[in-house]
Amino acid sequence: MDESAKRTTVVIPTYNERENIERIIPAVLAQEDRLSVLVVDDSSPDGTSEVVAQMAAREPRVQLLRRPQRAGIGPAYIAGFTHALRSKPDYIVQMDADFSHPVKDISRFLSEMPGYDIISGSRYLTGITVVNWSWDRLLISYFGNRYARRVTGLPISDLTSGFKCWRRETLERIALEQVRSNGYAFQIEMTYRAWHLGHRIKELPFIFLDRTHGDSKMNKAIAVEALWTVWWLRLMHLLGRL
């Protein structure tokens, strides 16, 4: 079967993304006929969920999962993955709502899935492909990834990438209820767990464009969590608890 014809659910977590979500959903659906979108909204006060609900009422390929309060991107993705897995799609794509992950690359990711279990977008595979970040944010991300790679041993250039395509069976093998990380650390932990289960990962470069609408969810607590989580992952693996 043509990879583009396989059923794919795109999971998009949101918090105060009203301006972006009403544009990105139609853009995603326009890429492939077999794509559907699941928005996981943490009760955004700006009315994001109301916008998605209106779109879902008109378009059967759009679903909304409302969560009672803001709890971070990690728990949002776990809730989204768990919900999406119930409908047994062939693939699940994870991406941000702010257009920092190019919608047009979804088809490219799907075309590369044969022979792999995860396609992971990378901002650092062929140099630095990040646009409109401040130097301090770029340096923290770049060297943070090098640090995480050294500690975990993962052969991945961009461990904190939130742009991925997962084979359904891969997510089913990961004990999602045991994933404890949030923010950047969530991306690292999911990749680490999949890699140690023997799943095949391929990185593809993409151009990361910083958001033009809404506010970034990045903060110091998220960065600090990533610093200690890599050591926790390594310890848990050595103890045989992952």
N, C-alpha and C positions, 0 to 999 in steps of 0.2 A: 504493500500500500504506500502511496505517496505520503511522505511525512506531513506535508501541509494538509492532507485530508484527515489526519488523525485528530481525535477530539482533544482539545487543549483548553485548560482553564487558566486564565491570567488572574492571579491574586494580587490585589492592590490595597495595602493598608492606608488609612487616611485619618488625619486629625486636622481640622480646619483647612481643607483643600477644596473648598467650593469652587473657586475660580478655575482650578486645574482640572478637577474631576469631570466637569461638564464638557471639557474639550478632549480629554484623553480617552474617555470611554469610546466615543465614536471613532477616534483615530485607531484604537486597538482593533475594534470590530471590523474596520475596513481592510485590515491586513489579510485575513483569511476567513473563509466562510465557516470553518469548524471551530473558530475561537469563541469562547465565552469569557465574561468578566465577572469576577467576584470581588466586590468592594467590602473591606472589613473596616467599619468606622467605629471609632471609640467615642461615640456620642459627641461629635464636634459641635461646639456652640455656634458655629457660623452657618449651620444648616446643611452641611455636606450630605448627611444621610437623607435629608428630604429631597435634595436634587437627584440622588441616585435612585431613591424610591420612585420618583416620577418617571425616570428613564426606564426603570425595570417594569413599570406598568405598561409601557409601550413596546418594549423590546425583550423578548423571552431569553435572549442571550446575556442579559444583565441580571445579576443577583446582588442582594445587599445582606450583609451580616452585621447587625448592630450589636455593639458591646456596651455594657452599662456605664463604663467610665474609662478614662485614659489610663492605660496600663503599659504602654511601650510597644515598640515594634516587634520584639520577640514574641510575646504572648499573642499579639495580633496575627502574626504569621502562623503560629501554631494553630490558632482557632481557624484561620482561613484554610490551611492545609487539611486539617481534620474534616472541615465541612466539605471541601472540594473532593476529597478522597471518597466520600460516600457515593458520588455519582460516577466513579470509576473512569475518569478521563485517561487518555493515554499519557499525556504530559501535563505538568503544572509549571507555569511560568510565574516567577515573582518579580515585581518591579515597583518602582516608586510612582507616585501620582503626579510628580512635578515636571515631567518631560526631561529629567536628567538622564534617564535611560531611553535611548532612541526607539520609538515605536517600530520603525521600519526594520530594526534588527531582530524582531521576534521571528520573522520568517527565516532569517539567516540562521538563527539558533536552531529552529526546528529542522532545517535542512541538514544540520550537522549531527543530529541526534543518533542516527544509525551507528552502532558501534560504541556508543557512550551512554552513560547513565545520567550525567550532569553536564550541561554546557554552562560555563560560568563566564560572564563578561568581565573583562579586565581593563583597568585604566593604566596598567603599568607593564603590560606584556611586550609592547613594542615602543618603549620609551614612556613618556608621560602624556596621556591623552585626556587631559582635564582642561576645561575652558572656564574662565571667569572665577576661579578660586583665588582667595588671598594667599600670599606666600606662606604665612604661618599655618593656615589650614592645610595647604598642600604638603608642606614639610611634615606636619604631624601625621597625615595619612600615609605618605610615602614611606617614611622611616618607621612608622608604626607597623606597617605591613612587613617590612624587612625584619623587624623585631619578632613579630608573631611567627613568621616563617622559620626563623632560626630556632625559636623555642619549641615549636610544635613539630618541625621536620616536614611540614606539608610542602610539596613541590608546586606551590601555587603562587603566582606573582601578586595577586590582588585578593587577599583573604577576607577583606571587609566589603567586597562587592555585594550589593543587594540585587543584582540583575542576573538571574539564573533561570535555566530550564531544567526541570527534574523529570525523570521517568517516574511514573506512578509507583512502580514496584520498589523503587529506591526509597521514596518517602515512607512506604508501608513497612519497610524493614527497620527504619529508624524509630526508636522508642520516643515519639514526640512528647509524651507526657513526662519524660525525664529531662528534656531540654530545659535548662534553667537560665540561660543567658538572655540579654536584651541588647538593643543597639548594635554596634559593630561586633560586639562579642557574640551575638546570636549568629551572625553570618559565619564567623570563625568556627563556632561549635558545630553548626550543622555540617559544614564541609569536613571538619575533622572526624565527626562520627561516620559520615558516609565513606570517607577515605579508608578508615580503619575497618570498615565492613567489606572492603575490597571493591567498591564501586568505581567505575571508570569516569574520570573527570577530564574534560577538555576546556581550555581557556580560549576565548575569542576576544580580540581587542575591540573596544568600542570607544567612541568619543563621548565623554561625560560633560554635559552642559549644565552649569549651575542654574538653579531655578530662577525664574523671572517673576513669579507670583507666589505669594505666601512666604512663610518663615521657615528656616531650617530648624530641624529638631535636634541638631547636634549640640551637645553641651559637655562640660568637663567631666561630669559623672559618667557619661557614656564612654569617654576615652579612658578614664581610669579603670572602669570595669573590664575593658578589653585587655589592659596591661596585666591584670592579675588572673583573668580567665584562662589565658594561654598556659600559665603554670598549673592551674587547677586541672585543665584538660590533660596535660602531660602526666600529672600525678595520678589522676583517675585511670588513665590508660595503663600505667605501670602497675597499679593495684588490681587491674582487671575488672574495673567497675564501669567501663564504658562499653 
